[in-house]
Amino acid sequence: MNRFDKVINRKNTNSVKWDFSKNIFGEDEVLPMWVADMDFQAPDEIIDVLHSRIDHGIFGYTMSGTSMEKAIQEWVKNRHSWDINPKIITYSPGIVTAISLAIEAFTSEQDKVVVQSPVYYPFFEIAKKHNREVLYNHLHLSNDFRYDINFTDLEEKLSDPQTKLFILCNPHNPSGRVWSEEELTKIGNLCVKHNVLILSDDIHSDLLLFNSKYTPIASINEKLANQTITFIAPSKTFNLAGLQASVALITNDSLKRKYNEVKQRFGLMMINTLGQEAMEAAYTYGEKWLNELIEYLEGNVIIVEEYIKTYLSNIKVMRPESTYLIWLDARALNKTDDELKDLLLKKGKLALEPGSKFGENGAGFLRMNIACSKTTIKDGLGRLVTALKEV
Ligand SMILES: Cc1ncc(COP(=O)(O)O)c(C=O)c1O
């Protein structure tokens, strides 16, 4: 049996996904295929390292040293052909926290921040909570049903003298699009031209499907390296999100100093001991497990595509080039997001993310998390059909 076929009961683990449906959706007993964590156990090597750390029984303050730096450096080099100097590494709890710290460090109230919607909603929600104005560079849906970038609009927004930050999602959540080197170079050159700092959230970059090619924007050339802060983490890749440990890669010394000053101001210089142990184990031993995961996820994508084509032909599936989230276009059903959500929850007993959460141009779309066993995928697809077939 494939290890990812195992169905593990996650209820009563304080799981946001499995134990809080009532609080979040107002419905109990729905199948949760929304928030981005996986229903798979982390690799045994990580669990073993955590076990032995726990067995030691002393959980005093910890710091990361050269073995962690080496693990990160080799991971980035082997998986993404990016040769980094370990001195550019700095740690943060989660990436959402890290982005919030960067907004605090590099912008002032009323400055503007550019995002490419539809996009992972904390990008704009957090910027707004800091009282920064958000400018939306709406992604464009091409004829072959992929997102691409409206560069004229992007330049207009970057050239606003109040624009200080551009938050890039590479690969892109919710669509799974992996931006090409050519697209990234164009984005980067515009940011350099208008002196806008790039925050590149690359949390999904290890989960590359169907042989897609990912390029870290900061790896393209020195100019872009100096203009960018790149965020990576083992949390999506190895299902460690609850351990809250991530990495910011900052080549530019003065940016790094400023970022670390803000971290210090908020007392965030250390990451949690277990998160740190898990991160080093993930980057050291995780490769084989990850390759198997990717193969399993590709299989799940194909199941979703075929099932929807057969039973819900008025819904379009955007094939993800990365990660385990599938963006479904349900606009042909002519339902509002609230109506869709209601049908899914009440009729289908299924919880998906409504597209409008990712920005107004996400309306009519749904995001489905397929990081679960094939049994669960088929259950979810059955519920989707029950909810939407007569619409
Ligand atoms: C693009 C992106 N960034 C960040 C996160 C969350 O990161 P963290 O849990 O480290 O804050 C997610 C989670 O789905 C995500 O999709």
The ligand as an SDF file (V2000), in Angstrom:
LIG
                    3D

 16 16  0  0  0  0  0  0  0  0999 V2000
    1.6000   31.4780   -0.0160 C   0  0  0  0  0  0  0  0  0  0  0  0
    1.5340   31.1060    1.4330 C   0  0  0  0  0  0  0  0  0  0  0  0
    2.3060   31.7450    2.3190 N   0  0  0  0  0  0  0  0  0  0  0  0
    2.2770   31.4450    3.6240 C   0  0  0  0  0  0  0  0  0  0  0  0
    1.4320   30.4680    4.1080 C   0  0  0  0  0  0  0  0  0  0  0  0
    1.3950   30.1900    5.5770 C   0  0  0  0  0  0  0  0  0  0  0  0
    2.6560   30.1340    6.0990 O   0  0  0  0  0  0  0  0  0  0  0  0
    2.9090   30.0450    7.6720 P   0  0  0  0  0  0  0  0  0  0  0  0
    2.0240   28.9600    8.2080 O   0  0  0  0  0  0  0  0  0  0  0  0
    4.3620   29.7100    7.7580 O   0  0  0  0  0  0  0  0  0  0  0  0
    2.6000   31.3770    8.2410 O   0  0  0  0  0  0  0  0  0  0  0  0
    0.5960   29.7800    3.2250 C   0  0  0  0  0  0  0  0  0  0  0  0
   -0.3380   28.7790    3.7170 C   0  0  0  0  0  0  0  0  0  0  0  0
   -1.1940   28.2970    3.0220 O   0  0  0  0  0  0  0  0  0  0  0  0
    0.6520   30.1000    1.8580 C   0  0  0  0  0  0  0  0  0  0  0  0
   -0.0970   29.4690    0.9490 O   0  0  0  0  0  0  0  0  0  0  0  0
  1  2  1  0
  2  3  1  0
  2 15  2  0
  3  4  2  0
  4  5  1  0
  5  6  1  0
  5 12  2  0
  6  7  1  0
  7  8  1  0
  8  9  2  0
  8 10  1  0
  8 11  1  0
 12 13  1  0
 12 15  1  0
 13 14  2  0
 15 16  1  0
M  END
$$$$
